[in-house]
Amino acid sequence: MRRKSKFANEQSIRALRESDGGAKQGDVARRLGVTEQTIYRWKERLGGMQVNWIKELKRRTAIRRTWGTHASRVRNEINFGHHA
């Protein structure tokens, strides 16, 4: 299991855009307090993504989670005869 990053994906993408915009990766890494290897990992994982894509993905995941919880409650009510 991968450990949770202290940086949100949005922050990582902004750092990648900064380095793509001409800033040296070493300078970006030092400013953020991470290694250059971390910047390379972010580029590999998030390289082509845009911040608005990440936000939309999070929004859709939250909706799916909410509906999944609701659907399982309805299933339980139907299967076990429980009513809210």
C-alpha positions in Angstrom: 0.0 0.0 0.0 1.4 3.4 -1.0 1.7 5.9 1.8 -0.3 9.1 1.6 1.6 12.0 0.1 1.8 15.3 1.9 1.2 17.0 -1.4 -2.2 17.0 -3.2 -2.2 16.0 -6.8 -3.1 19.6 -7.7 0.1 20.8 -6.0 2.2 18.2 -7.7 0.8 19.2 -11.1 1.4 22.9 -10.5 5.1 22.0 -9.6 5.4 20.0 -12.8 4.0 22.9 -14.8 6.5 25.2 -13.1 9.4 23.0 -14.1 8.0 22.6 -17.6 7.8 26.4 -17.8 11.5 26.7 -17.6 12.3 26.5 -13.8 15.0 23.9 -13.0 13.6 20.7 -11.5 16.3 20.9 -8.7 15.1 24.4 -7.8 11.5 23.4 -7.7 12.3 20.3 -5.6 14.4 22.3 -3.1 11.6 24.9 -2.8 9.1 22.2 -2.0 11.4 20.2 0.2 11.3 17.1 -1.9 14.0 15.2 -3.9 14.4 15.5 -7.7 13.4 11.8 -7.8 10.0 12.8 -6.4 9.6 15.3 -9.2 10.4 12.6 -11.8 7.9 10.3 -10.1 5.2 13.0 -10.2 6.0 13.5 -13.9 5.7 9.8 -14.6 2.4 9.5 -12.7 0.7 12.9 -13.5 2.7 14.3 -16.4 -0.1 14.8 -18.9 -2.9 15.7 -16.4 -4.4 19.1 -15.8 -5.5 20.4 -12.4 -9.1 20.7 -13.6 -9.0 17.0 -14.6 -8.0 16.0 -11.1 -10.7 18.1 -9.5 -13.3 16.5 -11.8 -12.1 13.0 -11.0 -12.4 13.8 -7.3 -15.9 15.1 -7.8 -17.0 12.0 -9.7 -15.4 9.7 -7.1 -17.3 11.5 -4.3 -20.5 11.1 -6.2 -19.9 7.5 -6.8 -19.1 6.9 -3.2 -22.3 8.7 -2.1 -24.4 6.7 -4.5 -22.7 3.5 -3.5 -23.5 4.0 0.1 -27.1 4.9 -0.7 -27.4 1.9 -3.0 -26.1 -0.5 -0.3 -28.6 0.9 2.2 -31.5 0.4 -0.2 -30.2 -3.2 -0.9 -30.1 -3.9 2.8 -33.7 -2.6 3.2 -34.9 -4.8 0.4 -33.0 -7.9 1.5 -33.6 -7.7 5.2 -36.9 -5.8 5.4 -35.3 -2.9 7.4 -36.8 0.5 7.0 -35.0 3.8 7.7 
